[in-house]
Amino acid sequence: MPEQPGAAPTAESLRSVLRQVIDPEVGLDIVELGLVYDIRVSGNRVEVDFTMTTPSCPMSAMILDDIRDRLGAATPPGTEVVAQLVWEPPWEPAMMGEQARRHFGW
């Protein structure tokens, strides 16, 4: 659902924006992969907790930059975007959406 012009972003609308962030190793978005744990909107600050499938993921810096860029573009000027890479709880395949499970044949 598109935002009304000038409307404050919501966690739901920002989750939709994060569906544009693709993990290039698998070609699926980070929401569908279950990598986005939490989105908090408070005033002019947006915080996102996300993870990677493994701590050794070589794409983590690129994905972090993409998260910041896309959320920055989707929020009003002056909004502080904080993306935090977290490791708890550990990611597991059960966190993936149905589309991702089908993609991997699970």
Summary of the structure (lengths in Angstrom):
residues: 106
radius of gyration: 13.8
end to end distance: 29.7
largest distance: 42.8
contacts: 267
relative contact order: 0.21
helix: 30%
strand: 22%
